[in-house]
Amino acid sequence: MREKQFALRNRGVKVVGYTVKAVLISVLIGYAMGCISPSFIIGKLHGIDVREEGSGNAGASNTVIMVGKMAGLTVALLDILKSALAWWICAMLFPGLAVAGPIAGSAAIIGHMFPVTLHFHGGKGLACIGGVVLAYSPRALLVLLGVALLIGIVTRYVAVVTVSMSVIWPLYYGLVTSLWLGAAILAVPALPIFCKHVENFRRMKTGEELRLSFLWNRKAELARIGREDTVGK
């Protein structure tokens, strides 16, 4: 009887040890991946520090503003890739932990927004959310992309899309998988994302925030908010 109890206790200790190790490593891998900033790198290649120019955001949207559409698209794709890789790597490393992927994905988003390598001055998380969704399911990405496009068309602002998707995505995951612990973990970046966009909402009130139409009507949008077009200069 004592041997059986000892075996059960030993097994429990091993399970707890595995879980703690998996959680910590998933957080570290995710955060480290998130700290890689394609926006900063591409900006520097063009002689610009995106943290000090434009919106001051080290992400795809400010790269579009300060460098151009192709550079911004490249940044967005790389940001998607880094958060997706974080999920996939940790899910493979720790198959015994069902939430390894969500932990790494959320940590990647946090790392993207607050990278220690850039003195915690990073991006705002939309592309990284897309990468986490992709890692979970390409079909889910298509569904949520449709939702994001609808929100963008109705509101005309990227900031509203990002904040909305930071809430909608965890709810979607929870409803589809019934893994509400994973959904709660995926919801962790929602508050920091909202806080990151407070200034955007202030600019919306004053009419100084760029609208989605900037993507196809750059000069008119920049003229509307009184900003000079610096691309190509």
C-alpha positions as CSV (number, residue, x, y, z in Angstrom):
1,M,0.0,0.0,0.0
2,R,2.8,2.4,1.0
3,E,4.7,1.5,-2.2
4,K,1.6,2.3,-4.3
5,Q,1.1,5.7,-2.5
6,F,4.8,6.5,-3.0
7,A,4.5,5.7,-6.7
8,L,1.4,7.9,-7.1
9,R,3.1,10.7,-5.2
10,N,6.3,10.4,-7.3
11,R,4.2,10.4,-10.5
12,G,2.4,13.5,-9.3
13,V,5.7,15.3,-8.6
14,K,6.9,14.4,-12.1
15,V,3.7,15.7,-13.7
16,V,4.0,19.0,-11.8
17,G,7.7,19.3,-12.7
18,Y,6.9,18.7,-16.4
19,T,4.1,21.2,-16.4
20,V,6.2,23.9,-14.7
21,K,9.1,23.3,-17.0
22,A,6.9,23.3,-20.1
23,V,5.1,26.5,-19.0
24,L,8.4,28.4,-18.3
25,I,10.1,27.3,-21.5
26,S,7.0,28.1,-23.6
27,V,6.9,31.6,-22.1
28,L,10.6,32.1,-22.8
29,I,10.5,30.8,-26.4
30,G,7.4,32.8,-27.2
31,Y,8.7,36.0,-25.7
32,A,12.1,35.6,-27.4
33,M,10.4,35.1,-30.7
34,G,8.2,38.1,-30.2
35,C,11.2,40.3,-29.4
36,I,12.5,39.8,-33.0
37,S,11.4,43.1,-34.7
38,P,11.3,43.0,-38.5
39,S,9.8,46.5,-38.5
40,F,12.8,47.9,-36.6
41,I,15.3,46.0,-38.8
42,I,13.7,47.1,-42.1
43,G,13.3,50.6,-40.9
44,K,17.0,50.8,-40.0
45,L,17.9,49.5,-43.5
46,H,16.0,52.5,-44.8
47,G,17.7,54.9,-42.4
48,I,14.6,55.2,-40.1
49,D,14.0,54.3,-36.5
50,V,10.3,53.4,-36.6
51,R,10.0,54.0,-32.8
52,E,10.8,57.7,-33.3
53,E,9.0,58.4,-36.6
54,G,5.4,58.3,-37.7
55,S,3.2,56.8,-35.1
56,G,6.2,55.5,-33.1
57,N,4.9,52.0,-33.5
58,A,7.5,49.2,-34.3
59,G,5.1,47.2,-36.4
60,A,3.7,46.7,-39.9
61,S,1.3,49.7,-39.9
62,N,4.0,52.3,-39.1
63,T,6.3,50.6,-41.6
64,V,3.7,51.2,-44.3
65,I,3.5,54.8,-43.3
66,M,7.3,55.5,-43.1
67,V,8.7,53.1,-45.7
68,G,6.0,51.9,-48.0
69,K,3.4,49.1,-48.7
70,M,5.8,46.4,-49.7
71,A,8.0,46.9,-46.6
72,G,4.9,46.9,-44.4
73,L,3.6,43.7,-46.0
74,T,7.0,42.1,-45.5
75,V,6.9,43.1,-41.8
76,A,3.3,41.8,-41.4
77,L,4.2,38.4,-42.9
78,L,7.3,38.1,-40.7
79,D,5.3,39.0,-37.6
80,I,2.7,36.4,-38.5
81,L,5.4,33.9,-39.0
82,K,7.2,34.5,-35.7
83,S,4.1,34.1,-33.5
84,A,3.0,31.0,-35.5
85,L,6.4,29.4,-35.1
86,A,6.4,30.1,-31.3
87,W,3.1,28.1,-31.0
88,W,4.2,25.3,-33.3
89,I,7.6,24.8,-31.7
90,C,6.2,24.7,-28.1
91,A,3.3,22.5,-29.1
92,M,5.8,20.0,-30.5
93,L,8.2,20.2,-27.6
94,F,5.5,19.7,-25.0
95,P,2.7,17.5,-26.4
96,G,1.7,16.7,-22.8
97,L,0.7,20.2,-22.1
98,A,-2.4,21.2,-24.1
99,V,-1.9,24.9,-23.6
100,A,1.8,25.0,-24.6
101,G,0.8,26.6,-27.9
102,P,-1.5,29.2,-26.5
103,I,1.1,30.1,-23.8
104,A,3.9,30.5,-26.4
105,G,1.5,32.5,-28.8
106,S,0.4,34.9,-26.1
107,A,4.0,35.3,-24.9
108,A,5.1,36.1,-28.5
109,I,2.4,38.8,-28.7
110,I,3.6,40.3,-25.4
111,G,7.2,40.1,-26.7
112,H,6.2,41.9,-29.9
113,M,4.6,44.7,-28.0
114,F,7.2,45.0,-25.2
115,P,10.5,43.7,-26.6
116,V,13.4,43.9,-24.1
117,T,15.7,44.2,-27.2
118,L,14.0,47.6,-28.0
119,H,13.7,48.9,-24.5
120,F,10.1,47.5,-24.4
121,H,9.0,49.8,-27.3
122,G,7.4,47.5,-29.9
123,G,4.4,47.0,-32.0
124,K,0.7,46.7,-31.3
125,G,0.0,43.0,-32.0
126,L,-2.4,42.6,-34.9
127,A,-0.2,40.6,-37.2
128,C,1.0,38.5,-34.3
129,I,-2.6,37.7,-33.4
130,G,-3.0,36.5,-37.0
131,G,0.0,34.3,-36.6
132,V,-1.3,32.7,-33.4
133,V,-4.7,32.0,-35.1
134,L,-2.8,30.5,-38.1
135,A,-0.9,28.2,-35.9
136,Y,-4.1,27.0,-34.4
137,S,-6.0,26.5,-37.7
138,P,-5.7,28.1,-41.2
139,R,-9.5,27.7,-41.4
140,A,-9.9,29.7,-38.2
141,L,-7.6,32.4,-39.7
142,L,-9.9,32.7,-42.8
143,V,-13.0,33.0,-40.6
144,L,-11.5,35.6,-38.3
145,L,-9.9,37.5,-41.2
146,G,-13.4,37.9,-42.6
147,V,-14.6,39.2,-39.3
148,A,-11.6,41.6,-39.1
149,L,-12.3,42.9,-42.6
150,L,-15.9,43.5,-41.7
151,I,-15.0,45.4,-38.6
152,G,-12.4,47.4,-40.6
153,I,-14.9,48.3,-43.3
154,V,-17.5,49.4,-40.8
155,T,-15.2,51.3,-38.5
156,R,-12.5,52.4,-41.0
157,Y,-9.8,52.1,-38.3
158,V,-7.1,49.5,-37.9
159,A,-6.9,50.2,-34.1
160,V,-10.6,49.1,-33.7
161,V,-9.8,45.9,-35.6
162,T,-6.8,45.0,-33.4
163,V,-8.6,45.6,-30.1
164,S,-11.7,43.8,-31.3
165,M,-9.8,40.8,-32.5
166,S,-7.8,40.5,-29.2
167,V,-11.2,39.8,-27.6
168,I,-13.0,37.9,-30.4
169,W,-10.1,35.4,-31.0
170,P,-10.0,34.0,-27.4
171,L,-13.8,33.7,-27.4
172,Y,-13.7,31.9,-30.7
173,Y,-11.0,29.5,-29.5
174,G,-12.9,28.7,-26.3
175,L,-16.2,28.1,-28.1
176,V,-14.7,25.9,-30.7
177,T,-12.3,23.8,-28.5
178,S,-14.1,24.1,-25.1
179,L,-10.5,24.6,-23.7
180,W,-11.3,27.7,-21.6
181,L,-8.0,27.6,-19.9
182,G,-6.3,28.1,-23.3
183,A,-8.9,30.8,-24.1
184,A,-8.0,32.6,-20.9
185,I,-4.3,32.4,-21.7
186,L,-5.0,33.7,-25.3
187,A,-6.9,36.6,-23.7
188,V,-4.0,37.8,-21.6
189,P,-2.7,40.2,-24.4
190,A,-6.1,41.9,-24.7
191,L,-5.6,44.4,-21.9
192,P,-2.0,45.4,-23.0
193,I,-3.3,45.7,-26.6
194,F,-6.1,48.0,-25.5
195,C,-3.7,50.2,-23.5
196,K,-1.4,50.4,-26.5
197,H,-4.2,51.8,-28.5
198,V,-5.5,54.5,-26.1
199,E,-3.6,57.1,-28.1
200,N,-5.1,55.9,-31.3
201,F,-8.6,56.3,-29.9
202,R,-7.7,59.9,-28.8
203,R,-6.6,60.6,-32.3
204,M,-9.8,59.3,-33.7
205,K,-11.7,61.8,-31.6
206,T,-9.7,64.7,-32.9
207,G,-9.7,63.4,-36.5
208,E,-6.0,62.8,-36.6
209,E,-5.9,59.0,-36.9
210,L,-5.2,57.5,-40.3
211,R,-8.1,55.5,-41.8
212,L,-7.9,52.2,-43.7
213,S,-8.3,54.2,-46.9
214,F,-4.6,55.2,-46.4
215,L,-3.7,51.9,-48.0
216,W,-5.1,52.9,-51.4
217,N,-5.4,56.7,-51.0
218,R,-2.2,57.6,-49.2
219,K,-1.8,61.2,-50.2
220,A,-5.4,62.2,-49.4
221,E,-5.3,60.6,-46.0
222,L,-1.9,62.2,-45.1
223,A,-3.3,65.5,-46.3
224,R,-6.4,65.1,-44.2
225,I,-4.4,64.8,-41.0
226,G,-1.8,67.3,-42.0
227,R,1.1,65.0,-42.3
228,E,3.8,65.1,-45.0
229,D,4.5,62.0,-47.1
230,T,8.1,61.1,-46.4
231,V,8.3,57.9,-48.4
232,G,10.7,58.3,-51.3
233,K,12.3,61.4,-49.8
